[in-house]
């Protein structure tokens, strides 16, 4: 289906491990969008949930086909931007690095530390230079609404903290986990980078809800295992689906943040000096 035949969608959810669909979406159309950065992780489901028109994209693809490093993040964000998306909620499973962040708790972090090694974290390059500010990596108003929706569905929500993103796909060693704890990081995951950076470059509001499944490997006698992660993940996913139902109706108004103008002072390259093919590829973002 051509994106030209689709009326704009303003809100999107990117689902992480275990969240491959959202029951209850009505009038669903599955849309496949080609982008200059390849194909997104899967078809994007567009429909109505809680009376709100929204889009849903499973980050790892339906059936969980992509490793964290293999997720086509640029194609995912570009495709959502092409649909008119202005706000994205990213959902992901994480390990806890603090005693008080227990399995089945939710965390809405406000900072990120990037330990990835092999991922492309920008749309730019190849003749166009941009330096986008990410000192505050998440949209504050959106993150606040996410946390409030979590409170409403009865989960324990922790506001703030640092998400450290590792390359994966293996879990941390004990030494790595202890170093991450020593730095004061809150949770460890594998998928937040580069998603939040690309959303900022695309001038899309972005916040994440981190679903705690385990205590990583630092806590003696309670080490991470696939079986434990999967069992807790299913319980978390049921709650996050309820959270999304509460959240969407609160996101229909105009934006009150600065995310929509993130590129205004970020592009360094003179338009006359831009490589023509790259400028064409990035026209959706640049609009110059």
Residue pairs with C-beta under 8 A, 6 or more apart in sequence:
1 29
1 31
1 32
3 31
3 33
3 82
3 83
6 29
6 31
6 46
6 83
8 83
8 84
9 46
9 53
9 54
9 55
9 83
9 84
9 85
10 53
10 84
10 85
10 86
10 87
10 251
10 252
11 52
11 53
11 54
11 55
11 85
11 86
11 87
11 88
11 89
11 248
11 251
11 252
12 44
12 54
12 55
12 56
12 57
12 80
12 83
12 85
12 87
12 88
12 89
13 22
13 54
13 55
13 56
13 57
13 88
13 89
13 91
13 244
14 57
14 58
14 59
14 76
14 88
14 89
14 90
14 91
14 195
15 21
15 22
15 56
15 57
15 58
15 59
15 91
16 59
16 60
16 90
16 91
16 92
16 93
16 191
16 211
17 60
17 64
17 92
17 93
17 233
18 93
18 230
18 233
18 234
18 236
18 237
19 58
19 91
19 237
19 240
19 241
20 58
20 60
20 62
20 63
20 64
21 45
21 56
21 58
21 62
22 45
22 49
22 56
22 241
22 244
23 241
24 49
24 50
24 241
24 245
25 45
25 47
25 48
25 49
25 54
25 56
26 47
26 48
26 49
27 47
27 48
28 45
28 46
28 47
29 45
29 46
29 47
30 43
30 44
30 45
30 46
31 43
31 44
31 45
31 46
31 83
32 39
32 40
32 43
32 44
33 40
33 44
33 79
33 82
33 83
35 74
35 75
35 78
35 79
35 82
36 78
36 281
36 282
37 72
37 74
37 75
37 78
37 123
38 72
38 74
38 75
39 72
39 75
40 57
40 72
40 75
40 76
40 79
41 57
41 58
41 59
41 60
41 61
41 66
41 71
41 72
41 75
41 76
42 57
42 58
42 61
42 62
44 55
44 56
44 57
44 79
44 80
44 83
45 55
45 56
45 57
46 53
46 54
46 55
46 56
46 83
47 53
47 54
47 56
48 54
49 244
49 245
49 248
50 245
50 246
50 248
50 249
51 249
52 248
52 249
52 251
52 252
54 248
55 80
55 83
55 85
57 76
57 79
57 80
59 66
59 71
59 76
59 90
59 92
59 191
59 195
60 66
60 71
66 72
67 168
67 169
68 167
68 168
68 169
68 190
68 191
69 116
69 118
69 119
69 167
69 168
69 169
71 191
71 195
73 119
73 194
73 195
73 198
74 120
74 123
74 194
74 198
76 195
77 88
77 195
77 198
77 199
77 202
77 204
78 123
78 202
78 284
80 88
80 202
80 204
81 202
81 204
81 284
81 285
82 284
85 204
86 204
86 205
86 255
86 260
87 139
87 142
87 204
87 205
87 206
87 251
87 255
88 199
88 204
88 205
88 206
88 207
89 142
89 146
89 207
89 208
89 209
89 244
89 247
90 191
90 192
90 195
90 196
90 206
90 207
90 208
90 209
91 208
91 209
91 211
91 240
92 189
92 191
92 192
92 208
92 209
92 210
92 211
93 189
93 210
93 211
93 213
93 229
93 233
93 236
94 107
94 163
94 187
94 188
94 189
94 210
94 211
94 212
94 213
95 171
95 172
95 177
95 187
95 188
95 189
95 212
95 213
95 214
95 215
95 216
95 217
95 224
96 102
96 103
96 105
96 186
96 187
96 212
96 214
96 215
96 216
97 164
97 177
97 180
97 181
97 185
97 186
97 187
97 188
97 216
97 218
98 161
98 181
98 186
99 219
100 158
101 107
101 158
101 161
101 186
101 187
101 212
102 156
102 212
103 212
103 213
103 214
103 215
103 232
104 155
104 156
104 212
104 232
104 235
104 236
104 239
105 155
105 156
105 157
105 158
105 212
106 150
106 155
106 156
106 157
106 158
106 209
106 210
106 211
106 212
106 236
106 239
106 240
106 243
107 157
107 158
107 161
107 163
107 186
107 187
107 209
107 210
107 212
108 143
108 146
108 147
108 150
108 157
108 158
108 159
108 160
108 207
108 208
108 209
108 210
109 138
109 160
109 161
109 162
109 163
109 186
109 187
109 208
109 210
110 136
110 137
110 138
110 143
110 159
110 160
110 161
110 162
111 137
111 160
111 161
111 162
111 163
112 134
112 137
112 162
112 163
112 164
112 165
112 192
112 193
112 196
113 162
113 163
113 164
113 165
113 183
113 185
114 121
114 165
114 193
115 164
115 165
115 166
115 167
116 165
116 166
116 167
116 193
116 194
117 167
118 167
119 167
119 193
119 194
120 194
121 193
121 194
121 197
121 198
122 130
122 194
122 197
122 198
122 201
123 130
123 198
123 201
123 202
123 282
123 285
124 130
124 201
124 282
125 278
126 275
126 278
127 269
127 274
127 275
127 277
127 278
127 279
128 267
128 269
128 274
128 275
128 278
128 279
128 282
128 286
129 267
129 268
129 269
130 201
130 263
130 266
130 267
130 268
130 269
131 266
131 268
132 197
132 200
132 201
132 262
132 263
132 266
133 200
133 262
133 266
134 196
134 197
134 200
137 196
137 197
137 200
138 196
138 206
138 207
138 208
139 205
139 206
139 207
139 257
139 259
140 257
141 205
141 255
141 256
141 257
142 205
142 206
142 207
142 251
142 257
143 159
143 207
145 247
145 250
145 251
146 207
146 209
146 243
146 247
147 157
147 159
148 250
149 243
149 244
149 246
149 247
149 250
150 157
150 209
150 243
151 157
152 243
152 246
153 239
153 242
153 243
153 246
154 239
155 239
155 243
158 186
161 185
161 186
161 187
162 184
162 185
162 186
162 187
163 185
163 186
163 187
163 188
163 189
163 192
163 208
163 210
164 180
164 183
164 185
164 187
164 188
164 189
165 188
165 189
165 190
165 191
165 192
165 193
166 172
166 176
166 188
166 189
166 190
167 190
168 190
169 190
171 216
171 217
171 224
172 180
172 188
172 216
172 217
173 217
174 217
174 218
177 188
177 216
177 217
177 218
178 218
180 188
180 216
181 218
187 210
187 212
188 216
189 210
192 208
195 206
196 206
196 208
199 205
199 206
200 206
200 259
200 262
201 262
201 263
201 266
201 285
202 285
203 259
203 260
203 261
203 262
203 263
203 285
204 259
205 255
205 257
205 259
205 260
206 259
209 240
209 243
211 233
211 236
211 237
211 240
212 232
212 236
213 224
213 228
213 229
213 232
213 233
213 236
214 222
214 223
214 224
214 225
214 228
214 229
214 232
215 222
215 223
215 224
216 224
217 223
217 224
263 285
263 286
267 286
267 288
271 279
271 288
279 286
